[in-house]
C-alpha cells in the first residue's frame, strides 16, 4: 500500500472522512461529576473536574468516606492527568487501590457451579480436589492497577534518562525508576488475574519501553535488534497479539503496539503493513497517528518521497503535530545534504528545514528530544556552544531512543572538541558510541571524532587503528570517506616526514589507495561528494617521484577547481578564445600551484608549457603584491620574495632547455641584480659562458666563481665537470693523479663528510673510465681491471645507500656489470628502470647495446632510433654506426638482403656526417663486401640482375676505399690486413661476382616471359581483391543505411500506434464514467450481467469456475463458447502471441549470416500482423497491474468476470519480452553474442617478442 491512495495521501477519495477532532485523549472525561453520598440516595457531591484543587488529599478522603466506586476514583485521576498533574493522578490511584479490595466474594451461583465441576472431576479422577475458593479477583481493582501502570509509563516518558548532576542515584526518579514501579504494580495484578485482558496491552507497552532503553549489544549486526532486545520485543508481540485476540481484532492500540515492536525489531515491511491496516480500520485516528509510523517505515525502506507524503498528510490533518514537523524538517535537511553547499538549492532546502518545520516543532514542544538535537546541531555549526549544551542535555534526558541519546552525546563531544577540552570530549564520544552499541557496531561519527582526538594527542598509532576499524566495519555501498581521507592523510604525512630516513613503501601504497578511493567517489553523482584540493595535493606529492604524470594530473585537477571558483564578474570580457581566457584566468590562481605544474611540465620535457606556467606564476605574484599594497586581505604568511626568486630561476632553466639562452641570461642577471649572492644564478651564467666560449671567457668565469665560492657544492660540481669535460689536458695513466679525481676527493673529505652524491658518482665514473682503458691480455691484467670496476661500483653503492633512488648511480652499476661481467640480463632491468628517470639519449644507446648483445635486434634498433630522436642526437655518427652494425648482424642472422642494404645506408649516413673519420669509411667498405658475399649465396629465383650489378658497384667502391684506408697514417687495422682484404675482393670476389651476373642474365632471359606473366597475374589478383573489398564495403554501407531507415520507420509507426492507443484508452475511460444520481460525482459505469437462458444452471461462484477451468480444458472452451465476448478477446490474444519474438535476435552488422537472419525476422514481422496487437495487449495488462489494492477492493464485485482475462493478459505480457533494437544494440554484444564474436575475430594476435635471434657476426665485423 502506498502513502497515496486514490490520488490522496493516506486517505479516501472524494468522500473523504472529515476529521473534526485532532485528538481524542481524555474526550470521555466530563467537566463535572456527581459523587453519591453514602446512605443517602437523593444526595450527591458535585466535583468540578476542570478546576481541580492542587492537593488531592481531600478528594481521596471524600471518595474513601463515601465508599465511591472505582469509576469515580479513575475519573478524578484521569481528570488530573488531563491537566498534566500525573503525580496527583498516581497518588489518587494508589490511594484508591488501597481502599478498594483486590478480591470480592463470589456469588452463590458461581460457588455452586464450581462445586459441581469439582465433584465431576473427583468422580472421574478418583482424587481429592481442593476446596472451592469463595473469593475472586476484583475487576475494578484490576482496572485501577492497569490505569496506575499507564500513569507510571507516562511518567517514565517524561522522566530524565540519567540522574541530574549532584543527585543521588538511589533517590533519582529516572525512566528506569518509573518502569520498575510499573513492573511491580503489573506483577501484583498478574499474580491475582493473569488472564485479565487489559493487562496484556500495558505489559506490551512496558516491554517496548524497556526494549527502547535496552543498551545495544556490542556484537549485534547493524539494522537488527540484539538478542536481549529481540527477546523483549518477541514477548511484546505476544502481548499485543493476546490483547488483539481478546478484543477480536478491534483493539487499535494493540495493533499500533505490534507495528512499533516490528519497527524496533527491524522488520520494516511487516511494520508498514500493520500501520496501514490500522489506518484502514481507523482513518480518523490522529493521536497517535499511524501516518507517522508509515512514514518512518518508508524512510527505513529508502522510499523517502513516500515518507514525506505520509508526514505531509499528517500535517494536513493536524498542523500542530510536533513529530510530523520535525520529521519533515529532517527530510529537507537530508535533501540539502545531497546538493552542493554553495548552490541556491541548498540554501532553499536548509531554510525550509530549519525555519518552516524544525522551528515550528520547537515552538510546539521545547522538550521534544528529536527537535532539541536537531537544533543543537544547527547551533554547533554556528558555534553557539551555550545553546548546544542545553539542547543536547535536554535531548539526552527526555528521550527513550538510544539513537537520539547518542546524537546528544555526540553533539556535546563536538562542542568540547571544538573548545579544546580533549579529555571531556573523549568521554562524550565514548558515550555516544556505546549508546549505539560500541565496538564494531557503534556510531561511526563518534569513532571518527575519537580518532581525531588521538591525532590531536599525537597518538597516531591509535588514530590509524581506529580509522582502519571504521573503514573495515563499513559496508561496500556505504564507505566512510571521511575516515579514508584522514587515514590516507596520516599515512601521507608519515611518508613525507621519513622520505630520506626509512623505507615507507607500504605506507605510501596505503595512502595512495585510500585517497584514490575518495577521488573515485567524487565521480559518482549519487554520493554527492565535492572534490577536495587538499586530497589532490597530497596525491600529487605521493606520485611525485614514481608517477610524475599522475602527479601532474592531480595538479591540473586542482587548477580546474580553482578556476571554477573564480566568479564570472572577474572574467575578462574582451577575450573569446577559450585557451586565451584560461591563460588570463590563471593569474588569479596561487603562484605555488602554477610553479609546481610548470616543474612537472619541465620534467616531462614540455618546456614551452613550463615556461608559460612560470610566466603566469610571476604574474600571479605581481597581482598579489598589488592587492597587498591596496590593503586587501591576503595570506601574509607567504614569503613573496622567496617565491618570486624560485619561480624566476625555474623560468630561466626552462628557457635554457628551449635554447633561448639570451632570455635565460636576462632572467639570471635580474636575479643577481636583486640578490647578488644568489649562487645558483651565478652557476648557470658561468655554465652558459662555458658552453658559448669554451676557450677563454667560459673557463675564466668558472675559475672566478670557484675562487669566490670554494665551499659551495654546486660550484664545486660545476668546476669538477669543467675539469672532466672541457679541459684539454692529457689523461694520466694513474687515476689517483687525475686533477678531477683530486678535486672530488677533496670535496668528499673536506666539505660534505663523504655524503656528496655528485662527487661520489664522479669518482666512480673516473675509476670506471680507467678500468675501461686497462689492458686485459694476461690473467693478472684482467684481475686488475676487474678490481678497478669493483672500486667504481663501491662508490655507486655508497651513493645508493645515501639516496636509494639515484638513477645515475644505478646506471653506473649497470655499465660495470656489462663491461666487467658481461652480465647483460642483470643489467637490462636496471637500464629499463633508469630510463623512466633519466631522459637522456645515452640511456637508450646503452639499452640498444644490451639488446644487440642478446640478439634481440628489433628492440635494439628501436632503442637506437629512440636515441636518434632525442635533442641533439638527430645525426649522431656513433648512433648511426650502431644502427648499421645491428642491421648487418640482423641481415646475417635472417639472411635478409634488405637488412644488408639498410645497414649500408646507415653506414653511409655516418660517413656523411663525419667524413674525416677513417673508421666510418672502413665500415662502409666492410658492409659492401659483406653484401656481395651474401648475395652470391642467394638463389637465382630470389635475386635480380639489378641487385647483382648494384653489389658489383659497391664492391668496386669498397676496393678503392680499402686501398685509401691502407695508406692512411692511422688506419683502424694493420696495413697488411687491409691490403690483403682489398686484394681478395679484387681478385677473387670480383671474378665470382662476374660469373654470378652472367648466370643471372641467362636465367632471366630464359624465364623472362614466365616472370612477366607471373607479375601480370599477381598484379591482376591484387586489383581483383581491391575491387572485391571496395564492393563489399559499398554493400555493407547500403545494408546499414537500409537497416537504419527501416528502424526509423518502425519507431515512428510504434510512436503513432502508442499515441493512438492512448487516445483510445482515454476515450474508453471517459465513456465508462457516468454521473452518480446521489452525489453528482463521476463514477465508473457498472456492467450489466447478461441474463442466463432458462434451464441453464445458476453459476456457483468465481472460485468454483476457476477450479473447473484449471482442471479441465474442455470446460474452459465451453465457457468461452457461452461467452462470445470473451471468446473474441481471447482470439485476438492468441493471434498476438503467435508473432515473431524479435527480442531473441541480436544483430551484428559485421556478420552477413546474421544480417540474413535480421531480414527474415523483419519479413516475419510484416507477415504476422501489425505490432498494434502487442501494444494493445501490453497496455491492457498494464491497466490491470497498475491498479492499487484499494481499487481492486472497490471494484471486486463489478469486475469479477474479467479477472480471468486480466490474469491471462498478464501471463501474455510476461511471455513477450520484445524490444526494438537501436544502433547501440548492434555494437554491444552480450555474453558471447554475435557482437562479441565479431570483435574477437577482428582483433589481431599480439606480435611475438623478438627473443629467438642469434648473432651471426664473426670476427671480421669489428670496426
C-alpha positions, 0 to 999 in steps of 0.5 A: 500500500502506498502513502497515496491512495486514490490520488490522496495521501493516506486517505479516501477519495472524494468522500473523504472522512472529515476529521473534526477532532485532532485528538481524542485523549481524555474526550470521555472525561466530563467537566463535572461529576456527581459523587453519591453520598453514602446512605443517602440516595437523593444526595450527591457531591458535585466535583468540578473536574476542570478546576481541580484543587492542587492537593488531592488529599481531600478528594481521596478522603471524600471518595474513601468516606463515601465508599465511591466506586472505582469509576469515580476514583479513575475519573478524578485521576484521569481528570488530573492527568488531563491537566498534566498533574500525573503525580496527583493522578498516581497518588489518587490511584494508589490511594484508591487501590488501597481502599478498594479490595483486590478480591470480592466474594463470589456469588452463590451461583458461581460457588455452586457451579464450581462445586459441581465441576469439582465433584465431576472431576473427583468422580472421574479422577478418583482424587481429592480436589481442593476446596472451592475458593469463595473469593475472586479477583476484583475487576475494578481493582484490576482496572485501577492497577492497569490505569496506575501502570499507564500513569507510571509509563507516562511518567517514565516518558517524561522522566530524565534518562540519567540522574541530574548532576549532584543527585543521588542515584538511589533517590533519582526518579529516572525512566528506569525508576518509573518502569520498575514501579510499573513492573511491580504494580503489573506483577501484583495484578498478574499474580491475582488475574493473569488472564485479565485482558487489559493487562496484556496491552500495558505489559506490551507497552512496558516491554517496548519501553524497556526494549527502547532503553535496552543498551545495544549489544556490542556484537549485534549486526547493524539494522537488527535488534540484539538478542536481549532486545529481540527477546523483549520485543518477541514477548511484546508481540505476544502481548499485543497479539493476546490483547488483539485476540481478546478484543477480536481484532478491534483493539487499535492500540494493540495493533499500533503496539505490534507495528512499533515492536516490528519497527524496533525489531527491524522488520520494516515491511511487516511494520508498514503493513500493520500501520496501514491496516490500522489506518484502514480500520481507523482513518480518523485516528490522529493521536497517535497517528499511524501516518507517522509510523508509515512514514518512518517505515518508508524512510527505513525502506529508502522510499523517502518521497513516500515518507514525506507524503505520509508526514505531509498528510499528517500535517494536513490533518493536524498542523500542530503535530510536533513529530510530523514537523520535525520529521519533515524538517529532517527530510529537507535537511537530508535533501540539502545534504545531497546538493552542493553547499554553495548552490541556491538549492541548498540554501532553499532546502536548509531554510525550509528545514530549519525555519518552516518545520524544525522551528515550528516543532520547537515552538510546539514542544521545547522538550521534544528530544528529536527537535532539541538535537536537531537544533543543537546541531544547527547551533554547533555549526554556528558555534553557539556552544551555550545553546548546544549544551542545553539542547543536547542535555535536554535531548539526552534526558527526555528521550527513550531512543538510544539513537537520539541519546547518542546524537546528544552525546555526540553533539556535546563531544563536538562542542568540547572538541571544538573548545579544546577540552580533549579529555571531556570530549573523549568521554562524550564520544565514548558515550555516544558510541556505546549508546549505539552499541560500541565496538564494531557496531557503534556510531561511526561519527563518534569513532571518527571524532575519537580518532581525531582526538588521538591525532590531536594527542599525537597518538597516531598509532591509535588514530590509524587503528581506529580509522582502519576499524571504521573503514573495515566495519563499513559496508561496500555501498556505504564507505566512510570517506571521511575516515579514508581521507584522514587515514590516507592523510596520516599515512601521507604525512608519515611518508613525507616526514621519513622520505630520506630516513626509512623505507615507507613503501607500504605506507605510501601504497596505503595512502595512495589507495585510500585517497584514490578511493575518495577521488573515485567517489567524487565521480559518482553523482549519487554520493554527492561528494565535492572534490577536495584540493587538499586530497589532490595535493597530497596525491600529487606529492605521493606520485611525485617521484614514481608517477610524475604524470599522475602527479601532474594530473592531480595538479591540473585537477586542482587548477580546474577547481580553482578556476571554477571558483573564480566568479564570472564578474572577474572574467575578462570580457574582451577575450573569446578564445577559450585557451586565451581566457584560461591563460588570463584566468590563471593569474588569479590562481596561487603562484605555488600551484602554477610553479609546481605544474610548470616543474612537472611540465619541465620534467616531462620535457614540455618546456614551452608549457613550463615556461608559460606556467612560470610566466603566469606564476610571476604574474600571479605574484605581481597581482598579489603584491598589488592587492597587498599594497591596496590593503586587501586581505591576503595570506601574509604568511607567504614569503613573496620574495622567496617565491618570486626568486624560485619561480624566476630561476625555474623560468630561466632553466626552462628557457635554457632547455628551449635554447633561448639562452639570451632570455635565460641570461636576462632572467639570471642577471635580474636575479643577481641584480636583486640578490647578488649572492644568489649562487645558483644564478651565478652557476648557470651564467658561468655554465652558459659562458662555458658552453658559448666560449669554451676557450677563454671567457667560459673557463675564466668565469668558472675559475672566478666563481670557484675562487669566490665560492670554494665551499659551495657544492654546486660550484664545486660540481660545476668546476669538477665537470669543467675539469672532466669535460672541457679541459684539454689536458692529457689523461694520466695513466694513474687515476689517483693523479687525475686533477678531477679525481683530486678535486672530488676527493677533496670535496668528499673529505673536506666539505660534505663528510663523504655524503656528496652524491655528485662527487661520489658518482664522479669518482666512480665514473673516473675509476670506471673510465680507467678500468675501461682503458686497462689492458686485459691480455694476461690473467693478472691484467684482467684481475686488475681491471676487474678490481678497478670496476669493483672500486667504481661500483663501491662508490655507486653503492655508497651513493645508493645507500645515501639516496636509494633512488639515484638513477645515475648511480644505478646506471653506473652499476649497470655499465660495470656489470656489462663491461666487467661481467658481461652480465647483460640480463642483470643489467637490462632491468636496471637500464629499463628502470633508469630510463623512466628517470633519466631522459637522456639519449645515452640511456637508450644507446646503452639499452640498444647495446644490451639488446644487440648483445642478446640478439634481440635486434628489433628492440635494439634498433628501436632503442637506437632510433629512440636515441636518434630522436632525442635533442641533439642526437638527430645525426649522431655518427656513433648512433648511426654506426650502431644502427648499421652494425645491428642491421648487418648482424640482423641481415646475417642472422635472417639472411635478409638482403634488405637488412644488408642494404639498410645497414649500408645506408646507415653506414653511409649516413655516418660517413656523411656526417663525419667524413674525416673519420677513417673508421666510418669509411672502413665500415662502409667498405666492410658492409659492401663486401659483406653484401656481395658475399651474401648475395652470391649465396642467394638463389637465382629465383630470389635475386635480380640482375639489378641487385647483382650489378648494384653489389658489383658497384659497391664492391668496386667502391669498397676496393678503392676505399680499402686501398685509401684506408691502407695508406692512411697514417692511422688506419683502424687495422694493420696495413697488411690486413687491409691490403690483403682484404682489398686484394681478395675482393679484387681478385677473387670476389670480383671474378665470382661476382662476374660469373654470378651476373652472367648466370643471372642474365641467362636465367632471366632471359630464359624465364623472362616471359614466365616472370612477366606473366607471373607479375601480370597475374599477381598484379591482376589478383591484387586489383581483383581483391581491391575491387572485391573489398571496395564492393563489399564495403559499398554493400555493407554501407547500403545494408546499414543505411537500409537497416537504419531507415527501416528502424526509423520507420518502425519507431515512428509507426510504434510512436503513432500506434502508442499515441493512438492507443492512448487516445483510445484508452482515454476515450474508453475511460471517459465513456465508462464514467457516468454521473452518480444520481446521489452525489453528482460525482463521476463514477465508473459505469457498472456492467450489466450481467447478461441474463442466463437462458432458462434451464441453464444452471445458476453459476456457483461462484468465481472460485468454483469456475476457476477450479473447473477451468484449471482442471479441465480444458474442455470446460474452459472452451465451453465457457468461452463458447457461452461467452462470445465476448470473451471468446473474441478477446481471447482470439485476438490474444492468441493471434498476438502471441503467435508473432515473431519474438524479435527480442531473441535476435541480436544483430551484428552488422559485421556478420552477413549470416546474421544480417540474413537472419535480421531480414527474415525476422523483419519479413516475419514481422510484416507477415504476422500482423501489425505490432498494434496487437502487442501494444494493445495487449501490453497496455491492457495488462498494464491497466490491470497491474497498475491498479492499487489494492484499494481499487481492486477492493472497490471494484471486486464485485463489478469486475469479477468476470474479467479477472480471468482475462486480466490474469491471462493478459498478464501471463501474455505480457510476461511471455513477450519480452520484445524490444526494438533494437537501436544502433547501440544494440548492434555494437554491444554484444552480450555474453558471447553474442554475435557482437562479441564474436565479431570483435574477437575475430577482428582483433589481431594476435599480439606480435611475438617478442623478438627473443629467438635471434642469434648473432651471426657476426664473426670476427671480421665485423669489428670496426 
